[in-house]
Amino acid sequence: MTRARLGGSRKVVTGVAVAATALLLSGCLQNPNETGGGASGGDGIVADNAQPDGDGTVTVLGAFGGVEKDNFEASLEAFEEESGIDIEYTEDTDFTTTIQTRVAASDPPDIAFFPQPGGLLQFAEDGVIQPIDTFLDYDSLNQSLVPGLLDYMNYNGRFYGAPVRLANKSVVWYDKEAWDAGGYEVPTTLDELYQLADQMKADGTTPWCMAWESDQATGWVGTDWIEQLVLSTQGEQFYNDWIFHRVPFNDPKVVEAFDEFGKIAKGNGLVLGGANGILNTPVQEAMFPAFNENPPRCIMERQGSFAATFFPTEPNNVQADLDTYTGVFTFPPAEAVEGQSPPVLVGADYAALFNGNDEDAQKVMQFLTSPDFGVEWARAGGWLSPHKTFDASNYPDQTTKDVAAIATDAPFAVFDGSDVMPAVVGSDSFWSGMREWVEGQSSQETTDKIEESWPQ
């Protein structure tokens, strides 16, 4: 079992791309058409591939298959019929290796979906991806998307990708029946979240369901928790400084975030099974003790929007009836701001254009990155639009509408940090560090070790 992510298996992020991105996220998002941009070729065509132009066929490469592929293709049918363009989607679970091989052979697809920013921006640095402002309405796109999503596509003042789907990782799921029976209220601050957990414990139920076991990827759930707590306690500017190593991994504020997590995960009887249960329960089974047992043995789980696909289908089909069995709320900030939602932690798939000379490929990109895309996928479930302006009535249930609203109401979104950090950190020392930490290693020692692993 590999880590559950938007694009399937874990992808490698190169240090070069990360370093490049780090230089770019230091400033605010700006319209490249106004600032002059920095990509070679100005506003002209700068990317091409070996695919034929103007033949009415556009090739797309991505990592998702199965039901997701079926739902994606269903979302293309009306556009294909209206435009006369045939979109040929190919799934590849080893997307990162395949796209690198095809680019090296000068034969990339017309469009590719990247689950992490680093790999995309590496190709932007190589000059093989078309800047999006040459074929998209940049201002409309920027106004429509959840703020912050485009920032991660910035290379030398130009932007090279746009999101086509979103994963909201700032969600707390709960067993609705147990929640209602306890008369619990949604917390608006971290202190209130801790008080809620203490109240559940006093009522006789372990508050947190938590599971990290994911074969070689065990620990990624813990990295998401730390990322969330850095964001919740320090805000988006410090968060981005941290994930791009403008501040060290072991900055005192990061150590503080580990200690905050320790209030939940380390001892105190707040997590079902303690450290042993956390490390040995498969990620997909985290909420089974909540939904499959009566009375439930735990109530809440902090997990991404994709968690719904893990929920049991028997004896109760939770996946098919989320509104009956589940409730959600936003993971709260350290301090609430009246009238303002907190920033959110997200993942996303970004579309990039390798065939800038093909008007058909440009038209497909315009559709895929618009708020009109994904209606059929949304209705089928398991997909969130990155657009604030997407018609939320297309989501199949109120729970999914609420999960989407957590993201679209946010003033800012930040990307999953372990997917941006160099692979030797984000999918190695950070994962293993979380395992050692939950087993008893101190926050300072853990962050020191991870900082030492950061490439020079």
C-alpha positions as semicolon CSV with decimal commas, in nm:
position;residue;x (nm);y (nm);z (nm)
1;M;0,000;0,000;0,000
2;T;0,152;0,330;-0,104
3;R;0,057;0,661;0,041
4;A;-0,293;0,768;-0,054
5;R;-0,252;1,079;-0,264
6;L;-0,424;1,254;-0,547
7;G;-0,193;1,111;-0,808
8;G;-0,151;0,759;-0,670
9;S;0,195;0,644;-0,564
10;R;0,451;0,867;-0,400
11;K;0,636;1,091;-0,645
12;V;0,995;1,212;-0,626
13;V;1,056;1,585;-0,602
14;T;1,399;1,691;-0,722
15;G;1,615;1,917;-0,514
16;V;1,676;2,145;-0,811
17;A;1,307;2,205;-0,863
18;V;1,249;2,262;-0,496
19;A;1,532;2,512;-0,481
20;A;1,389;2,693;-0,780
21;T;1,044;2,702;-0,626
22;A;1,185;2,832;-0,300
23;L;1,316;3,139;-0,475
24;L;0,980;3,209;-0,629
25;L;0,737;3,182;-0,342
26;S;0,906;3,462;-0,152
27;G;0,686;3,724;-0,318
28;C;0,321;3,779;-0,392
29;L;0,139;3,634;-0,688
30;Q;0,144;3,880;-0,977
31;N;0,005;3,880;-1,328
32;P;0,302;3,798;-1,557
33;N;0,139;3,999;-1,835
34;E;0,178;4,307;-1,618
35;T;0,524;4,237;-1,479
36;G;0,686;4,130;-1,803
37;G;0,764;3,774;-1,698
38;G;1,101;3,606;-1,718
39;A;1,056;3,300;-1,937
40;S;1,254;3,276;-2,257
41;G;1,040;3,364;-2,553
42;G;0,826;3,623;-2,373
43;D;0,459;3,563;-2,450
44;G;0,540;3,353;-2,758
45;I;0,536;2,976;-2,794
46;V;0,820;2,822;-2,593
47;A;0,722;2,455;-2,572
48;D;0,655;2,185;-2,830
49;N;0,654;1,807;-2,847
50;A;0,653;1,529;-3,106
51;Q;0,275;1,495;-3,108
52;P;0,104;1,613;-3,430
53;D;-0,068;1,951;-3,418
54;G;-0,419;2,021;-3,542
55;D;-0,519;1,656;-3,581
56;G;-0,814;1,684;-3,343
57;T;-0,655;1,451;-3,086
58;V;-0,504;1,559;-2,755
59;T;-0,306;1,314;-2,541
60;V;-0,313;1,336;-2,162
61;L;-0,098;1,145;-1,911
62;G;-0,185;1,105;-1,544
63;A;-0,159;0,865;-1,253
64;F;-0,520;0,797;-1,162
65;G;-0,706;0,493;-1,295
66;G;-1,001;0,270;-1,216
67;V;-1,318;0,449;-1,110
68;E;-1,135;0,782;-1,107
69;K;-1,040;0,737;-1,470
70;D;-1,399;0,650;-1,558
71;N;-1,531;0,960;-1,382
72;F;-1,266;1,181;-1,541
73;E;-1,353;1,057;-1,887
74;A;-1,724;1,105;-1,820
75;S;-1,647;1,469;-1,741
76;L;-1,492;1,508;-2,086
77;E;-1,772;1,367;-2,300
78;A;-1,981;1,682;-2,345
79;F;-1,671;1,890;-2,420
80;E;-1,544;1,637;-2,674
81;E;-1,880;1,629;-2,850
82;E;-1,910;2,006;-2,862
83;S;-1,548;2,077;-2,961
84;G;-1,487;1,780;-3,187
85;I;-1,161;1,712;-3,002
86;D;-1,077;1,355;-2,901
87;I;-0,902;1,342;-2,564
88;E;-0,693;1,029;-2,515
89;Y;-0,612;0,977;-2,148
90;T;-0,343;0,729;-2,042
91;E;-0,303;0,619;-1,682
92;D;0,039;0,536;-1,542
93;T;0,090;0,456;-1,175
94;D;0,461;0,526;-1,222
95;F;0,384;0,869;-1,360
96;T;0,702;1,040;-1,238
97;T;0,936;0,793;-1,406
98;T;0,730;0,779;-1,723
99;I;0,704;1,154;-1,771
100;Q;1,077;1,195;-1,714
101;T;1,152;0,921;-1,968
102;R;0,917;1,066;-2,227
103;V;1,047;1,420;-2,186
104;A;1,405;1,294;-2,217
105;A;1,301;1,124;-2,543
106;S;1,140;1,449;-2,668
107;D;0,803;1,275;-2,672
108;P;0,595;1,403;-2,379
109;P;0,215;1,395;-2,401
110;D;0,028;1,710;-2,497
111;I;-0,087;1,753;-2,135
112;A;0,023;1,593;-1,809
113;F;-0,121;1,597;-1,456
114;F;0,140;1,652;-1,182
115;P;0,051;1,567;-0,819
116;Q;0,345;1,771;-0,681
117;P;0,480;2,112;-0,785
118;G;0,849;2,021;-0,790
119;G;0,853;1,788;-1,089
120;L;0,645;2,026;-1,299
121;L;0,870;2,321;-1,224
122;Q;1,179;2,119;-1,309
123;F;1,039;2,083;-1,660
124;A;0,951;2,452;-1,664
125;E;1,315;2,526;-1,587
126;D;1,411;2,303;-1,880
127;G;1,185;2,507;-2,110
128;V;0,956;2,222;-2,216
129;I;0,632;2,348;-2,055
130;Q;0,421;2,631;-2,194
131;P;0,352;2,926;-1,959
132;I;-0,020;2,925;-1,881
133;D;-0,065;3,299;-1,932
134;T;-0,008;3,251;-2,306
135;F;-0,333;3,056;-2,349
136;L;-0,541;3,104;-2,032
137;D;-0,721;3,411;-1,902
138;Y;-0,481;3,458;-1,616
139;D;-0,679;3,718;-1,421
140;S;-1,003;3,518;-1,436
141;L;-0,821;3,202;-1,331
142;N;-0,649;3,373;-1,040
143;Q;-0,978;3,521;-0,918
144;S;-1,163;3,190;-0,951
145;L;-0,917;2,959;-0,774
146;V;-0,870;2,912;-0,401
147;P;-0,603;3,173;-0,318
148;G;-0,250;3,037;-0,302
149;L;-0,285;2,748;-0,545
150;L;-0,119;2,926;-0,836
151;D;0,174;3,043;-0,626
152;Y;0,329;2,696;-0,640
153;M;0,342;2,713;-1,020
154;N;0,570;3,019;-1,028
155;Y;0,906;2,990;-1,203
156;N;1,099;3,311;-1,275
157;G;0,783;3,519;-1,258
158;R;0,583;3,303;-1,499
159;F;0,328;3,034;-1,415
160;Y;0,341;2,689;-1,573
161;G;0,050;2,486;-1,441
162;A;-0,304;2,515;-1,312
163;P;-0,493;2,284;-1,074
164;V;-0,761;2,048;-1,202
165;R;-0,862;1,892;-0,871
166;L;-0,809;1,949;-0,502
167;A;-0,765;1,748;-0,183
168;N;-0,860;1,934;0,134
169;K;-0,635;1,820;0,419
170;S;-0,767;2,050;0,692
171;V;-1,070;1,833;0,769
172;V;-1,169;1,668;1,095
173;W;-1,416;1,384;1,038
174;Y;-1,634;1,245;1,316
175;D;-1,888;0,974;1,389
176;K;-2,213;1,168;1,372
177;E;-2,417;0,942;1,599
178;A;-2,158;0,952;1,878
179;W;-2,111;1,326;1,830
180;D;-2,481;1,402;1,856
181;A;-2,523;1,170;2,154
182;G;-2,245;1,352;2,337
183;G;-2,384;1,695;2,256
184;Y;-2,043;1,810;2,136
185;E;-1,979;2,148;1,971
186;V;-1,742;2,235;1,689
187;P;-1,420;2,390;1,825
188;T;-1,300;2,721;1,683
189;T;-0,950;2,724;1,837
190;L;-0,684;2,467;1,923
191;D;-0,754;2,511;2,293
192;E;-1,120;2,432;2,230
193;L;-1,013;2,125;2,030
194;Y;-0,807;2,002;2,325
195;Q;-1,099;2,071;2,560
196;L;-1,332;1,877;2,329
197;A;-1,097;1,577;2,334
198;D;-1,077;1,592;2,713
199;Q;-1,456;1,601;2,731
200;M;-1,488;1,294;2,509
201;K;-1,234;1,111;2,720
202;A;-1,421;1,204;3,038
203;D;-1,739;1,070;2,877
204;G;-1,571;0,734;2,834
205;T;-1,470;0,733;2,466
206;T;-1,122;0,777;2,321
207;P;-1,148;1,096;2,114
208;W;-0,901;1,037;1,830
209;C;-0,895;0,761;1,571
210;M;-0,548;0,757;1,418
211;A;-0,365;0,512;1,190
212;W;-0,031;0,549;1,014
213;E;0,060;0,202;0,881
214;S;0,132;0,237;0,509
215;D;0,419;-0,005;0,438
216;Q;0,736;0,189;0,348
217;A;0,537;0,513;0,362
218;T;0,436;0,471;0,726
219;G;0,460;0,811;0,891
220;W;0,302;1,028;0,620
221;V;-0,013;1,081;0,825
222;G;0,207;1,223;1,099
223;T;0,375;1,463;0,855
224;D;0,033;1,597;0,756
225;W;-0,047;1,656;1,124
226;I;0,275;1,851;1,175
227;E;0,217;2,055;0,860
228;Q;-0,134;2,136;0,978
229;L;-0,012;2,245;1,320
230;V;0,267;2,462;1,178
231;L;0,005;2,630;0,962
232;S;-0,248;2,657;1,245
233;T;-0,001;2,803;1,495
234;Q;0,224;3,016;1,270
235;G;0,026;3,107;0,956
236;E;0,088;3,065;0,586
237;Q;0,395;3,288;0,546
238;F;0,599;3,102;0,806
239;Y;0,466;2,771;0,672
240;N;0,597;2,843;0,322
241;D;0,928;2,968;0,464
242;W;0,960;2,638;0,648
243;I;0,872;2,397;0,366
244;F;1,111;2,578;0,129
245;H;1,385;2,585;0,395
246;R;1,406;2,961;0,427
247;V;1,391;2,876;0,795
248;P;1,548;2,553;0,923
249;F;1,336;2,247;0,978
250;N;1,420;2,259;1,349
251;D;1,316;2,622;1,397
252;P;1,175;2,667;1,752
253;K;0,830;2,733;1,607
254;V;0,837;2,395;1,434
255;V;0,950;2,227;1,754
256;E;0,652;2,396;1,916
257;A;0,422;2,240;1,654
258;F;0,562;1,895;1,734
259;D;0,497;1,959;2,101
260;E;0,142;2,067;2,022
261;F;0,088;1,740;1,839
262;G;0,235;1,562;2,138
263;K;-0,058;1,685;2,345
264;I;-0,276;1,465;2,125
265;A;-0,063;1,175;2,006
266;K;0,168;1,107;2,299
267;G;0,009;0,944;2,597
268;N;-0,287;1,089;2,785
269;G;-0,522;0,827;2,639
270;L;-0,643;1,058;2,363
271;V;-0,557;0,829;2,069
272;L;-0,698;0,479;2,034
273;G;-0,426;0,219;2,082
274;G;-0,150;0,466;2,166
275;A;0,177;0,460;1,973
276;N;0,150;0,088;1,900
277;G;-0,199;0,126;1,755
278;I;-0,100;0,431;1,553
279;L;0,193;0,258;1,386
280;N;0,032;-0,081;1,327
281;T;-0,318;0,007;1,209
282;P;-0,354;0,053;0,831
283;V;-0,433;0,409;0,728
284;Q;-0,755;0,299;0,557
285;E;-0,887;0,143;0,880
286;A;-0,849;0,444;1,107
287;M;-1,223;0,507;1,142
288;F;-1,337;0,143;1,151
289;P;-1,353;0,145;1,534
290;A;-1,583;0,448;1,509
291;F;-1,822;0,324;1,240
292;N;-1,811;-0,054;1,286
293;E;-1,837;-0,088;1,664
294;N;-2,119;-0,008;1,905
295;P;-2,041;0,182;2,113
296;P;-1,765;0,339;1,904
297;R;-1,413;0,317;2,047
298;C;-1,306;0,653;1,903
299;I;-1,488;0,946;1,743
300;M;-1,268;1,183;1,536
301;E;-1,003;1,162;1,264
302;R;-0,800;1,444;1,107
303;Q;-0,756;1,335;0,748
304;G;-0,786;1,464;0,393
305;S;-1,102;1,479;0,188
306;F;-1,004;1,146;0,030
307;A;-1,067;0,974;0,366
308;A;-1,428;0,913;0,262
309;T;-1,301;0,651;0,018
310;F;-1,153;0,461;0,315
311;F;-1,471;0,446;0,521
312;P;-1,636;0,103;0,555
313;T;-1,903;-0,028;0,321
314;E;-2,022;-0,294;0,564
315;P;-2,193;-0,364;0,795
316;N;-2,296;-0,003;0,731
317;N;-2,222;0,154;0,394
318;V;-2,072;0,475;0,527
319;Q;-1,922;0,567;0,191
320;A;-2,264;0,566;0,025
321;D;-2,436;0,770;0,297
322;L;-2,189;1,018;0,438
323;D;-2,458;1,256;0,562
324;T;-2,608;0,991;0,792
325;Y;-2,287;0,859;0,939
326;T;-2,033;1,143;0,930
327;G;-1,984;1,505;1,015
328;V;-1,690;1,737;0,944
329;F;-1,537;2,057;1,071
330;T;-1,234;2,270;0,987
331;F;-0,917;2,197;1,180
332;P;-0,904;2,509;1,398
333;P;-0,630;2,773;1,424
334;A;-0,450;2,866;1,744
335;E;-0,648;3,187;1,751
336;A;-0,974;3,243;1,570
337;V;-1,030;3,562;1,370
338;E;-1,391;3,671;1,387
339;G;-1,565;3,647;1,053
340;Q;-1,267;3,476;0,883
341;S;-1,201;3,110;0,807
342;P;-0,848;2,978;0,871
343;P;-0,603;2,895;0,589
344;V;-0,609;2,533;0,471
345;L;-0,360;2,260;0,390
346;V;-0,419;2,102;0,049
347;G;-0,292;1,872;-0,219
348;A;-0,368;1,917;-0,588
349;D;-0,316;1,780;-0,935
350;Y;-0,172;2,044;-1,170
351;A;-0,218;2,031;-1,547
352;A;0,076;2,138;-1,765
353;L;0,091;2,188;-2,141
354;F;0,383;2,037;-2,334
355;N;0,245;2,115;-2,680
356;G;0,211;2,492;-2,694
357;N;0,177;2,491;-3,072
358;D;-0,144;2,289;-3,073
359;E;-0,462;2,500;-3,050
360;D;-0,663;2,187;-2,965
361;A;-0,438;2,116;-2,666
362;Q;-0,477;2,476;-2,556
363;K;-0,856;2,445;-2,575
364;V;-0,846;2,129;-2,365
365;M;-0,632;2,305;-2,105
366;Q;-0,876;2,594;-2,100
367;F;-1,158;2,351;-2,023
368;L;-0,973;2,136;-1,769
369;T;-0,864;2,437;-1,566
370;S;-1,202;2,613;-1,573
371;P;-1,478;2,600;-1,308
372;D;-1,692;2,423;-1,571
373;F;-1,481;2,109;-1,558
374;G;-1,562;1,814;-1,333
375;V;-1,939;1,828;-1,303
376;E;-1,989;1,458;-1,372
377;W;-1,691;1,365;-1,153
378;A;-1,826;1,576;-0,868
379;R;-2,170;1,413;-0,894
380;A;-2,012;1,068;-0,879
381;G;-1,823;1,163;-0,561
382;G;-1,457;1,163;-0,463
383;W;-1,356;1,483;-0,643
384;L;-1,326;1,848;-0,536
385;S;-1,289;2,146;-0,765
386;P;-1,006;2,391;-0,691
387;H;-1,237;2,675;-0,796
388;K;-1,430;2,892;-0,554
389;T;-1,678;2,952;-0,835
390;F;-1,756;2,584;-0,902
391;D;-2,127;2,509;-0,864
392;A;-2,134;2,325;-0,530
393;S;-2,482;2,188;-0,603
394;N;-2,304;1,929;-0,817
395;Y;-2,155;1,758;-0,511
396;P;-2,359;1,449;-0,419
397;D;-2,420;1,516;-0,048
398;Q;-2,402;1,785;0,217
399;T;-2,088;1,639;0,371
400;T;-1,894;1,679;0,048
401;K;-2,034;2,032;0,010
402;D;-1,907;2,110;0,361
403;V;-1,562;1,964;0,288
404;A;-1,541;2,172;-0,030
405;A;-1,655;2,486;0,152
406;I;-1,375;2,449;0,408
407;A;-1,133;2,502;0,119
408;T;-1,326;2,753;-0,090
409;D;-1,402;2,973;0,212
410;A;-1,037;2,982;0,317
411;P;-0,841;3,304;0,268
412;F;-0,535;3,107;0,158
413;A;-0,426;2,751;0,077
414;V;-0,081;2,600;0,130
415;F;0,049;2,284;-0,035
416;D;0,133;1,963;0,148
417;G;0,487;2,034;0,268
418;S;0,630;1,682;0,243
419;D;0,537;1,684;-0,126
420;V;0,737;2,003;-0,178
421;M;1,043;1,922;0,031
422;P;1,336;1,729;-0,125
423;A;1,252;1,359;-0,144
424;V;1,528;1,267;0,105
425;V;1,334;1,474;0,357
426;G;0,968;1,474;0,258
427;S;0,939;1,101;0,185
428;D;1,230;0,974;0,392
429;S;1,364;1,143;0,706
430;F;1,034;1,324;0,778
431;W;0,841;0,995;0,759
432;S;1,091;0,798;0,965
433;G;1,128;1,089;1,206
434;M;0,755;1,083;1,277
435;R;0,773;0,712;1,358
436;E;1,061;0,766;1,600
437;W;0,887;1,068;1,751
438;V;0,558;0,892;1,824
439;E;0,754;0,609;1,988
440;G;0,909;0,854;2,233
441;Q;1,184;1,057;2,069
442;S;1,174;1,424;2,168
443;S;1,051;1,697;1,938
444;Q;1,391;1,869;1,945
445;E;1,588;1,555;1,861
446;T;1,344;1,463;1,585
447;T;1,355;1,801;1,416
448;D;1,734;1,821;1,456
449;K;1,776;1,489;1,274
450;I;1,546;1,593;0,993
451;E;1,728;1,924;0,957
452;E;2,060;1,738;0,930
453;S;1,917;1,531;0,644
454;W;1,828;1,837;0,435
455;P;2,046;1,848;0,120
456;Q;2,309;2,118;0,115
